Amino acid sequence: MKIYLLGTAYPFRGGLASYNERLMQEFSRMGHETKIYTFTLQYPSFLFPGKTQISTDPPPTDIKIEQVLNSVNPLNWLSVGNRLRNEKPDLMICKFWLPFMGPAFGTVARRMKKNRHSRFISIIDNIIPHEKRPGDRQFAQYYANACDGFVTMSHSVTEELKQFSDTKNVRYIPHPIYDNFGEILPKNEARRYFGINESDKLILFFGFIRKYKGLDILLEAMADERIRTMGIKLMVAGEYYGDKPEYDAMIEQFGITENVIVKPDFISNEAVKYYFSAADVIVQPYKTATQSGISQMAYHFEKPMIVTNVGGLPEIVPDGKCGYVTEVSAKAIADAIVRYYSENKNEEFTQNVKKEKEKYSWRSMAEGILELYQAIQTGS
């Protein structure tokens, strides 16, 4: 088959690009003809909260990527759609995460499908965004109406999707494991990279820092007297999307400066392995969530997790088996951290993580998408 993808990819950076590139690599390994159509302009600079959208990693060498789409130029959307109409991919995949992209993606899909051959399947990260803006529902609806089918990676998104589409062409397929960030390193080697003692108790908060991810709750948890007494340290690794002074003030206010290590920059693909390999446990204190790529990175690096009971996170992290699922509160998170160390759960949870990770393969995702394509083709 000729399978294309429309969305974020190199030279743009981040989890979206990693996901899209890895998925298309899997289709290529299965023998399909693949190509990614990515952006010339993804976000206007005034809408992008980070430092840069561009990756410093080397480009992938085993997939074709072409920069064609301008997210804010309607004439460009028509042009890209017309080009795809003529190229006639059998299947166009699009990963949707933000209603802002709805008009561009939706218009391209409509123009392409005028060839009466190409099918358009969307992988839905979020149909209702974590951080709401005017026009979200209208943009998401416009996009959903252009899709032939949907893949969701959490049951909560499957339910939310019902507000936008009544199609039966929906498949739940769990988020695959990110296996493209290098091999697991010995903990002592990873900690030498940061100058951290091998004997230290270290938890990790990883990824872009946005309000809904609950770093403020985790910092409050770190002020718990039990955590202070146990000498537990927190590493915060990721680029702040605004509000860094607010978090810095909290660290000082709670008196936890000595126990919090802040790495406030975007983490390159090559460096990811050091962060996860150095940590004992990954903590995701999210206030809202659908699914999380961070959980799948933790599975790859065989790390237990402490997550909050929101969205699809409890589906991915079995409570008491691969980590703990807590309520969204500083005390609940602190209780879980203390329990993890006081009951010496690392070895037990790590062994369970190794078993659980076998469920989440890229081949399963690719085959699930193709099964959905066949169902659309046959009307079954």
SEBA-104455 format. One record per residue (C-alpha): residue in three letters; x, y, z; chain. Coordinates in pm, 1 decimal. Example, Ala and Ser with C-alpha at 12.3 -4.5 7.8 and 13.67 -1.06 7.14 Angstrom:
# SEBA-104455
+-----+----------+----------+----------+---+
:   r :        X :        Y :        Z : c :
+-----+----------+----------+----------+---+
: ALA :   1230.0 :   -450.0 :    780.0 : A :
: SER :   1367.0 :   -106.0 :    714.0 : A :
+-----+----------+----------+----------+---+
This chain:
# SEBA-104455
+-----+----------+----------+----------+---+
:   r :        X :        Y :        Z : c :
+-----+----------+----------+----------+---+
: MET :      0.0 :      0.0 :      0.0 : A :
: LYS :     89.8 :    364.7 :    -36.1 : A :
: ILE :     63.7 :    498.8 :    319.2 : A :
: TYR :    127.2 :    866.6 :    391.2 : A :
: LEU :    115.0 :   1066.0 :    712.5 : A :
: LEU :     20.0 :   1431.9 :    753.5 : A :
: GLY :    163.0 :   1600.9 :   1061.2 : A :
: THR :    463.1 :   1681.7 :   1275.8 : A :
: ALA :    800.1 :   1531.3 :   1183.3 : A :
: TYR :   1163.8 :   1633.4 :   1145.6 : A :
: PRO :   1290.5 :   1907.6 :   1141.5 : A :
: PHE :   1029.0 :   1973.6 :   1410.0 : A :
: ARG :   1097.0 :   1825.4 :   1750.9 : A :
: GLY :    906.9 :   1662.9 :   2035.1 : A :
: GLY :    692.1 :   1361.6 :   2112.0 : A :
: LEU :    455.1 :   1413.3 :   1818.0 : A :
: ALA :    742.0 :   1401.3 :   1571.5 : A :
: SER :    892.6 :   1095.5 :   1741.0 : A :
: TYR :    558.7 :    914.2 :   1733.3 : A :
: ASN :    486.6 :    989.5 :   1367.5 : A :
: GLU :    834.6 :    896.0 :   1252.3 : A :
: ARG :    837.2 :    571.9 :   1449.1 : A :
: LEU :    495.1 :    469.3 :   1316.7 : A :
: MET :    597.3 :    526.2 :    956.7 : A :
: GLN :    919.3 :    334.2 :   1012.8 : A :
: GLU :    702.2 :     39.2 :   1118.2 : A :
: PHE :    489.5 :     61.6 :    803.8 : A :
: SER :    808.0 :     76.2 :    596.5 : A :
: ARG :    939.6 :   -237.5 :    768.3 : A :
: MET :    612.4 :   -407.4 :    675.0 : A :
: GLY :    685.5 :   -335.6 :    307.3 : A :
: HIS :    457.1 :    -38.0 :    244.3 : A :
: GLU :    550.6 :    276.3 :     52.6 : A :
: THR :    560.4 :    560.0 :    304.0 : A :
: LYS :    604.7 :    934.1 :    320.2 : A :
: ILE :    542.6 :   1206.5 :    579.6 : A :
: TYR :    407.7 :   1543.6 :    473.9 : A :
: THR :    507.4 :   1778.7 :    753.0 : A :
: PHE :    493.5 :   2152.4 :    809.2 : A :
: THR :    678.5 :   2442.1 :    659.9 : A :
: LEU :    514.7 :   2641.0 :    941.5 : A :
: GLN :    368.6 :   2450.6 :   1237.9 : A :
: TYR :    289.5 :   2728.3 :   1487.9 : A :
: PRO :    325.0 :   3102.2 :   1436.4 : A :
: SER :    593.9 :   3212.9 :   1680.1 : A :
: PHE :    349.2 :   3415.0 :   1891.7 : A :
: LEU :    144.4 :   3099.1 :   1956.5 : A :
: PHE :    440.1 :   2878.8 :   2047.6 : A :
: PRO :    524.3 :   2892.8 :   2421.3 : A :
: GLY :    863.5 :   2719.8 :   2401.1 : A :
: LYS :   1206.5 :   2836.9 :   2291.6 : A :
: THR :   1222.9 :   2672.1 :   1949.5 : A :
: GLN :   1020.1 :   2430.1 :   1742.5 : A :
: ILE :   1323.5 :   2295.2 :   1555.9 : A :
: SER :   1515.2 :   1980.7 :   1646.8 : A :
: THR :   1891.4 :   1968.9 :   1695.5 : A :
: ASP :   1898.2 :   1590.7 :   1645.9 : A :
: PRO :   2012.1 :   1442.0 :   1313.6 : A :
: PRO :   1731.4 :   1365.6 :   1066.0 : A :
: PRO :   1592.7 :   1012.5 :   1039.3 : A :
: THR :   1745.8 :    833.9 :    742.9 : A :
: ASP :   1494.0 :    557.2 :    681.2 : A :
: ILE :   1174.3 :    753.5 :    603.1 : A :
: LYS :   1084.9 :   1019.8 :    346.8 : A :
: ILE :    982.1 :   1353.2 :    496.2 : A :
: GLU :    873.0 :   1652.1 :    293.1 : A :
: GLN :    789.6 :   1997.9 :    429.7 : A :
: VAL :    475.1 :   2120.8 :    256.0 : A :
: LEU :    204.0 :   2238.7 :    498.0 : A :
: ASN :    155.0 :   2589.6 :    636.1 : A :
: SER :    -85.6 :   2569.5 :    930.3 : A :
: VAL :   -223.9 :   2924.3 :    883.0 : A :
: ASN :   -241.2 :   2964.5 :    502.4 : A :
: PRO :   -571.1 :   2844.1 :    350.0 : A :
: LEU :   -434.5 :   2868.2 :     -4.9 : A :
: ASN :   -156.8 :   2631.5 :     97.8 : A :
: TRP :   -410.4 :   2385.7 :    241.1 : A :
: LEU :   -587.9 :   2372.2 :    -93.1 : A :
: SER :   -260.4 :   2327.8 :   -277.9 : A :
: VAL :   -142.3 :   2044.0 :    -52.8 : A :
: GLY :   -482.4 :   1877.7 :    -75.0 : A :
: ASN :   -480.4 :   1896.3 :   -454.3 : A :
: ARG :   -131.2 :   1748.8 :   -465.1 : A :
: LEU :   -236.5 :   1456.3 :   -248.7 : A :
: ARG :   -548.7 :   1408.9 :   -456.6 : A :
: ASN :   -320.8 :   1352.4 :   -756.5 : A :
: GLU :    -68.4 :   1135.0 :   -568.6 : A :
: LYS :   -355.1 :    908.7 :   -452.0 : A :
: PRO :   -220.1 :    750.4 :   -135.5 : A :
: ASP :   -428.6 :    452.0 :    -35.2 : A :
: LEU :   -424.0 :    568.3 :    324.6 : A :
: MET :   -346.0 :    904.6 :    481.1 : A :
: ILE :   -288.7 :    901.3 :    856.7 : A :
: CYS :   -305.7 :   1216.6 :   1066.5 : A :
: LYS :   -231.1 :   1247.7 :   1437.8 : A :
: PHE :   -463.3 :   1509.2 :   1587.9 : A :
: TRP :   -376.0 :   1679.2 :   1914.3 : A :
: LEU :   -497.7 :   2039.8 :   1893.3 : A :
: PRO :   -813.0 :   2198.2 :   1743.9 : A :
: PHE :   -600.1 :   2481.0 :   1604.7 : A :
: MET :   -482.3 :   2232.5 :   1341.0 : A :
: GLY :   -838.4 :   2131.6 :   1249.2 : A :
: PRO :   -892.9 :   2374.1 :    961.1 : A :
: ALA :   -561.7 :   2290.2 :    791.3 : A :
: PHE :   -585.9 :   1913.0 :    832.9 : A :
: GLY :   -957.4 :   1904.2 :    758.1 : A :
: THR :   -925.1 :   2103.6 :    437.8 : A :
: VAL :   -634.5 :   1891.9 :    311.2 : A :
: ALA :   -835.5 :   1576.8 :    380.2 : A :
: ARG :  -1141.8 :   1702.4 :    195.3 : A :
: ARG :   -943.1 :   1804.5 :   -113.0 : A :
: MET :   -746.5 :   1479.1 :   -119.3 : A :
: LYS :  -1058.0 :   1263.8 :    -91.8 : A :
: LYS :  -1203.5 :   1413.5 :   -408.7 : A :
: ASN :  -1003.1 :   1145.2 :   -589.1 : A :
: ARG :  -1253.2 :    889.6 :   -446.7 : A :
: HIS :   -963.7 :    658.6 :   -364.0 : A :
: SER :   -772.5 :    784.1 :    -60.3 : A :
: ARG :   -891.1 :    714.7 :    292.8 : A :
: PHE :   -819.7 :    945.6 :    586.8 : A :
: ILE :   -773.6 :    791.1 :    932.9 : A :
: SER :   -695.4 :   1002.4 :   1236.5 : A :
: ILE :   -507.7 :    899.3 :   1547.6 : A :
: ILE :   -668.2 :   1111.3 :   1817.8 : A :
: ASP :   -446.6 :   1230.3 :   2103.2 : A :
: ASN :   -709.6 :   1472.4 :   2227.8 : A :
: ILE :  -1033.1 :   1582.9 :   2063.8 : A :
: ILE :  -1104.7 :   1812.1 :   2360.3 : A :
: PRO :   -780.7 :   1991.4 :   2452.4 : A :
: HIS :   -634.8 :   2019.9 :   2803.1 : A :
: GLU :   -608.2 :   2398.0 :   2768.7 : A :
: LYS :   -922.5 :   2536.9 :   2608.6 : A :
: ARG :   -938.9 :   2825.3 :   2359.6 : A :
: PRO :  -1214.6 :   2999.0 :   2161.1 : A :
: GLY :  -1312.1 :   2802.0 :   1850.1 : A :
: ASP :  -1189.2 :   2465.7 :   1980.4 : A :
: ARG :  -1515.7 :   2280.1 :   1932.5 : A :
: GLN :  -1585.3 :   2422.4 :   1586.5 : A :
: PHE :  -1233.5 :   2347.4 :   1460.5 : A :
: ALA :  -1239.9 :   1993.8 :   1604.5 : A :
: GLN :  -1582.0 :   1929.1 :   1451.5 : A :
: TYR :  -1468.5 :   2049.7 :   1109.6 : A :
: TYR :  -1175.0 :   1810.5 :   1130.3 : A :
: ALA :  -1375.2 :   1513.2 :   1257.5 : A :
: ASN :  -1624.2 :   1549.1 :    974.3 : A :
: ALA :  -1339.9 :   1497.4 :    723.6 : A :
: CYS :  -1221.6 :   1167.7 :    872.6 : A :
: ASP :  -1313.8 :    818.1 :    755.3 : A :
: GLY :  -1210.3 :    655.6 :   1081.8 : A :
: PHE :  -1039.0 :    712.2 :   1413.3 : A :
: VAL :   -783.0 :    542.8 :   1635.5 : A :
: THR :   -793.8 :    634.4 :   2004.3 : A :
: MET :   -527.3 :    544.6 :   2258.3 : A :
: SER :   -740.2 :    575.6 :   2571.7 : A :
: HIS :  -1100.5 :    490.5 :   2653.4 : A :
: SER :  -1160.1 :    844.6 :   2779.3 : A :
: VAL :  -1083.2 :    984.1 :   2432.5 : A :
: THR :  -1310.0 :    721.6 :   2276.6 : A :
: GLU :  -1594.2 :    857.3 :   2490.3 : A :
: GLU :  -1512.4 :   1221.9 :   2412.4 : A :
: LEU :  -1503.3 :   1143.8 :   2040.1 : A :
: LYS :  -1872.1 :   1050.5 :   2053.2 : A :
: GLN :  -1947.3 :   1422.2 :   2090.3 : A :
: PHE :  -1802.3 :   1480.6 :   1742.6 : A :
: SER :  -1872.6 :   1164.6 :   1541.7 : A :
: ASP :  -2117.4 :    874.8 :   1548.5 : A :
: THR :  -1914.5 :    658.5 :   1310.3 : A :
: LYS :  -1856.7 :    293.4 :   1397.9 : A :
: ASN :  -1508.1 :    318.0 :   1245.7 : A :
: VAL :  -1329.4 :    373.2 :   1576.3 : A :
: ARG :  -1058.9 :    148.1 :   1720.6 : A :
: TYR :   -894.8 :    166.9 :   2062.1 : A :
: ILE :   -525.5 :     74.0 :   2033.8 : A :
: PRO :   -294.9 :    151.4 :   2329.0 : A :
: HIS :     -9.4 :    395.6 :   2279.5 : A :
: PRO :    299.4 :    196.0 :   2171.9 : A :
: ILE :    622.7 :    207.4 :   2365.9 : A :
: TYR :    874.8 :    468.2 :   2259.2 : A :
: ASP :   1171.6 :    247.6 :   2172.8 : A :
: ASN :   1367.6 :    503.7 :   1973.1 : A :
: PHE :   1546.1 :    682.4 :   2256.9 : A :
: GLY :   1836.2 :    443.7 :   2300.6 : A :
: GLU :   1914.0 :    152.1 :   2527.2 : A :
: ILE :   1872.5 :    128.9 :   2902.8 : A :
: LEU :   2190.4 :    235.7 :   3081.3 : A :
: PRO :   2319.6 :    104.0 :   3412.5 : A :
: LYS :   2187.0 :    335.1 :   3683.3 : A :
: ASN :   2535.2 :    422.2 :   3811.5 : A :
: GLU :   2648.9 :    522.2 :   3461.6 : A :
: ALA :   2343.1 :    741.5 :   3405.1 : A :
: ARG :   2386.2 :    909.8 :   3740.3 : A :
: ARG :   2750.9 :    987.5 :   3673.3 : A :
: TYR :   2623.5 :   1187.9 :   3373.5 : A :
: PHE :   2449.4 :   1420.9 :   3621.3 : A :
: GLY :   2691.4 :   1393.9 :   3911.3 : A :
: ILE :   2428.2 :   1219.2 :   4127.3 : A :
: ASN :   2521.3 :    959.8 :   4389.1 : A :
: GLU :   2423.6 :    603.1 :   4306.7 : A :
: SER :   2271.7 :    563.7 :   4654.7 : A :
: ASP :   2038.9 :    865.3 :   4627.7 : A :
: LYS :   1662.9 :    818.0 :   4607.9 : A :
: LEU :   1563.3 :    991.4 :   4281.9 : A :
: ILE :   1221.6 :   1045.4 :   4123.3 : A :
: LEU :   1173.2 :   1198.2 :   3778.6 : A :
: PHE :    919.7 :   1443.1 :   3634.0 : A :
: PHE :    982.6 :   1451.8 :   3258.5 : A :
: GLY :    848.0 :   1643.8 :   2959.5 : A :
: PHE :    715.4 :   1983.9 :   2859.5 : A :
: ILE :    597.2 :   2167.8 :   3169.5 : A :
: ARG :    239.4 :   2290.9 :   3137.1 : A :
: LYS :    -15.5 :   2371.3 :   3406.1 : A :
: TYR :   -227.7 :   2060.8 :   3351.4 : A :
: LYS :     70.1 :   1833.7 :   3422.6 : A :
: GLY :     60.6 :   1918.7 :   3793.6 : A :
: LEU :    422.3 :   2000.6 :   3870.9 : A :
: ASP :    294.0 :   2240.0 :   4137.2 : A :
: ILE :    126.0 :   1946.1 :   4314.3 : A :
: LEU :    443.9 :   1739.7 :   4300.9 : A :
: LEU :    651.7 :   2025.8 :   4442.9 : A :
: GLU :    405.1 :   2052.5 :   4732.4 : A :
: ALA :    439.0 :   1677.3 :   4783.7 : A :
: MET :    816.8 :   1714.2 :   4799.3 : A :
: ALA :    770.2 :   1943.8 :   5102.1 : A :
: ASP :    612.8 :   1654.9 :   5297.1 : A :
: GLU :    818.3 :   1596.0 :   5610.9 : A :
: ARG :    840.4 :   1221.0 :   5542.9 : A :
: ILE :    997.9 :   1284.4 :   5201.4 : A :
: ARG :   1243.6 :   1532.0 :   5352.6 : A :
: THR :   1341.2 :   1280.0 :   5620.3 : A :
: MET :   1396.5 :   1004.9 :   5363.9 : A :
: GLY :   1619.3 :   1233.9 :   5155.6 : A :
: ILE :   1425.3 :   1179.2 :   4834.2 : A :
: LYS :   1527.5 :   1399.9 :   4542.6 : A :
: LEU :   1321.6 :   1513.2 :   4246.2 : A :
: MET :   1460.1 :   1580.7 :   3899.6 : A :
: VAL :   1243.2 :   1808.1 :   3684.8 : A :
: ALA :   1350.2 :   1766.4 :   3322.6 : A :
: GLY :   1184.1 :   1955.8 :   3041.0 : A :
: GLU :   1121.6 :   2290.3 :   2883.2 : A :
: TYR :    885.1 :   2524.3 :   3066.3 : A :
: TYR :    592.0 :   2646.5 :   2858.4 : A :
: GLY :    562.4 :   2966.2 :   3060.2 : A :
: ASP :    540.5 :   3022.7 :   3437.5 : A :
: LYS :    893.0 :   2910.7 :   3530.4 : A :
: PRO :    929.6 :   3193.1 :   3788.2 : A :
: GLU :    611.6 :   3064.4 :   3954.1 : A :
: TYR :    759.7 :   2716.6 :   3998.1 : A :
: ASP :   1095.2 :   2859.1 :   4109.8 : A :
: ALA :    912.5 :   3057.5 :   4377.5 : A :
: MET :    732.2 :   2743.8 :   4495.9 : A :
: ILE :   1061.3 :   2554.9 :   4529.5 : A :
: GLU :   1198.2 :   2837.1 :   4744.2 : A :
: GLN :    874.6 :   2879.7 :   4941.3 : A :
: PHE :    859.6 :   2509.9 :   5030.4 : A :
: GLY :   1226.8 :   2507.7 :   5125.9 : A :
: ILE :   1310.3 :   2219.8 :   4892.8 : A :
: THR :   1587.8 :   2379.1 :   4687.0 : A :
: GLU :   1841.0 :   2118.9 :   4801.2 : A :
: ASN :   1612.3 :   1831.5 :   4699.0 : A :
: VAL :   1498.8 :   1949.2 :   4354.7 : A :
: ILE :   1723.8 :   1928.1 :   4048.5 : A :
: VAL :   1589.3 :   2138.9 :   3761.5 : A :
: LYS :   1692.2 :   2076.8 :   3400.0 : A :
: PRO :   1478.5 :   2343.8 :   3227.8 : A :
: ASP :   1567.5 :   2278.4 :   2864.1 : A :
: PHE :   1425.2 :   2063.2 :   2590.2 : A :
: ILE :   1580.6 :   1717.8 :   2624.5 : A :
: SER :   1733.6 :   1586.5 :   2301.5 : A :
: ASN :   1650.9 :   1234.4 :   2187.6 : A :
: GLU :   2008.9 :   1129.5 :   2253.8 : A :
: ALA :   1996.4 :   1250.0 :   2617.2 : A :
: VAL :   1661.8 :   1093.4 :   2713.7 : A :
: LYS :   1820.2 :    763.3 :   2814.6 : A :
: TYR :   2028.9 :    929.3 :   3085.3 : A :
: TYR :   1725.0 :   1080.8 :   3258.3 : A :
: PHE :   1511.8 :    768.0 :   3264.1 : A :
: SER :   1799.6 :    534.2 :   3342.4 : A :
: ALA :   1907.4 :    751.2 :   3636.9 : A :
: ALA :   1563.4 :    755.9 :   3802.8 : A :
: ASP :   1409.7 :    507.2 :   4043.9 : A :
: VAL :   1050.3 :    589.7 :   3952.6 : A :
: ILE :    869.0 :    824.1 :   3712.3 : A :
: VAL :    600.1 :   1051.5 :   3860.5 : A :
: GLN :    314.2 :   1196.3 :   3653.7 : A :
: PRO :     99.7 :   1414.8 :   3882.2 : A :
: TYR :   -132.8 :   1525.6 :   3600.6 : A :
: LYS :   -451.7 :   1720.0 :   3671.8 : A :
: THR :   -603.4 :   1608.6 :   3339.4 : A :
: ALA :   -484.0 :   1355.7 :   3084.6 : A :
: THR :   -582.8 :   1130.6 :   2798.9 : A :
: GLN :   -284.4 :    904.4 :   2740.6 : A :
: SER :     79.3 :    993.3 :   2792.0 : A :
: GLY :    386.5 :    925.3 :   2585.5 : A :
: ILE :    589.0 :    964.6 :   2905.8 : A :
: SER :    435.6 :    644.1 :   3041.3 : A :
: GLN :    542.9 :    459.4 :   2728.4 : A :
: MET :    894.6 :    597.1 :   2758.8 : A :
: ALA :    897.6 :    471.4 :   3117.9 : A :
: TYR :    794.6 :    126.2 :   2994.2 : A :
: HIS :   1076.3 :    123.4 :   2741.7 : A :
: PHE :   1328.4 :    207.1 :   3013.2 : A :
: GLU :   1157.2 :    -40.4 :   3248.9 : A :
: LYS :   1076.2 :    213.2 :   3518.4 : A :
: PRO :    786.2 :    195.2 :   3764.4 : A :
: MET :    543.8 :    488.0 :   3764.2 : A :
: ILE :    333.1 :    690.4 :   4004.9 : A :
: VAL :     43.1 :    846.8 :   3814.9 : A :
: THR :   -278.4 :   1025.3 :   3903.9 : A :
: ASN :   -622.0 :    876.3 :   3844.9 : A :
: VAL :   -710.6 :   1086.8 :   3540.1 : A :
: GLY :   -791.1 :   1003.9 :   3178.4 : A :
: GLY :   -622.6 :    695.9 :   3041.1 : A :
: LEU :   -329.8 :    684.2 :   3285.1 : A :
: PRO :   -483.8 :    412.1 :   3509.6 : A :
: GLU :   -538.5 :    198.3 :   3198.6 : A :
: ILE :   -165.3 :    198.3 :   3129.8 : A :
: VAL :    -26.2 :    168.4 :   3484.1 : A :
: PRO :   -185.4 :   -119.3 :   3682.2 : A :
: ASP :   -212.4 :      1.3 :   4041.3 : A :
: GLY :      4.0 :   -192.0 :   4284.0 : A :
: LYS :    166.6 :   -385.4 :   3999.6 : A :
: CYS :    368.8 :   -145.5 :   3781.4 : A :
: GLY :    343.2 :    146.5 :   4021.2 : A :
: TYR :     73.6 :    338.9 :   4202.0 : A :
: VAL :   -236.8 :    527.0 :   4086.2 : A :
: THR :   -322.5 :    812.2 :   4323.8 : A :
: GLU :   -578.3 :   1084.3 :   4362.3 : A :
: VAL :   -484.3 :   1433.0 :   4240.9 : A :
: SER :   -346.7 :   1575.4 :   4563.1 : A :
: ALA :     -6.9 :   1648.6 :   4711.2 : A :
: LYS :    -70.9 :   1418.7 :   5009.7 : A :
: ALA :   -180.3 :   1125.5 :   4793.0 : A :
: ILE :    125.7 :   1159.8 :   4573.1 : A :
: ALA :    354.2 :   1196.1 :   4874.9 : A :
: ASP :    194.8 :    884.9 :   5029.9 : A :
: ALA :    269.9 :    685.6 :   4713.4 : A :
: ILE :    630.3 :    804.6 :   4693.7 : A :
: VAL :    691.4 :    721.5 :   5059.1 : A :
: ARG :    526.2 :    381.1 :   5022.1 : A :
: TYR :    735.4 :    301.2 :   4714.4 : A :
: TYR :   1059.6 :    353.8 :   4905.2 : A :
: SER :    958.3 :    236.5 :   5252.2 : A :
: GLU :    821.2 :    -94.2 :   5117.7 : A :
: ASN :   1116.1 :   -141.4 :   4877.2 : A :
: LYS :    889.6 :   -186.3 :   4575.7 : A :
: ASN :   1151.2 :   -114.8 :   4308.9 : A :
: GLU :   1246.8 :   -472.0 :   4219.8 : A :
: GLU :    890.9 :   -608.2 :   4226.1 : A :
: PHE :    747.0 :   -324.2 :   4018.3 : A :
: THR :   1036.7 :   -328.5 :   3771.6 : A :
: GLN :    984.0 :   -698.6 :   3698.9 : A :
: ASN :    612.4 :   -635.4 :   3643.3 : A :
: VAL :    690.1 :   -344.2 :   3409.9 : A :
: LYS :    912.1 :   -573.3 :   3200.9 : A :
: LYS :    619.0 :   -813.3 :   3156.0 : A :
: GLU :    357.1 :   -544.8 :   3095.9 : A :
: LYS :    559.1 :   -364.7 :   2827.4 : A :
: GLU :    521.4 :   -661.2 :   2591.7 : A :
: LYS :    161.7 :   -548.7 :   2520.5 : A :
: TYR :    260.6 :   -223.2 :   2356.5 : A :
: SER :    424.0 :   -278.8 :   2018.3 : A :
: TRP :    437.0 :    -58.9 :   1708.9 : A :
: ARG :    346.0 :   -360.0 :   1498.2 : A :
: SER :     17.5 :   -388.9 :   1690.8 : A :
: MET :    -57.3 :    -22.3 :   1624.0 : A :
: ALA :     24.0 :    -51.7 :   1252.3 : A :
: GLU :   -176.8 :   -371.4 :   1209.4 : A :
: GLY :   -469.7 :   -219.9 :   1398.4 : A :
: ILE :   -472.8 :     79.5 :   1164.6 : A :
: LEU :   -469.9 :   -149.3 :    861.4 : A :
: GLU :   -757.7 :   -353.9 :   1003.6 : A :
: LEU :   -956.1 :    -32.5 :   1046.3 : A :
: TYR :   -871.7 :     65.8 :    687.2 : A :
: GLN :  -1003.3 :   -268.0 :    561.2 : A :
: ALA :  -1322.8 :   -225.8 :    764.7 : A :
: ILE :  -1375.9 :    116.8 :    607.9 : A :
: GLN :  -1313.9 :    -24.3 :    260.8 : A :
: THR :  -1562.0 :   -306.9 :    304.1 : A :
: GLY :  -1815.2 :   -116.8 :    512.3 : A :
: SER :  -1795.8 :   -383.0 :    782.6 : A :
+-----+----------+----------+----------+---+
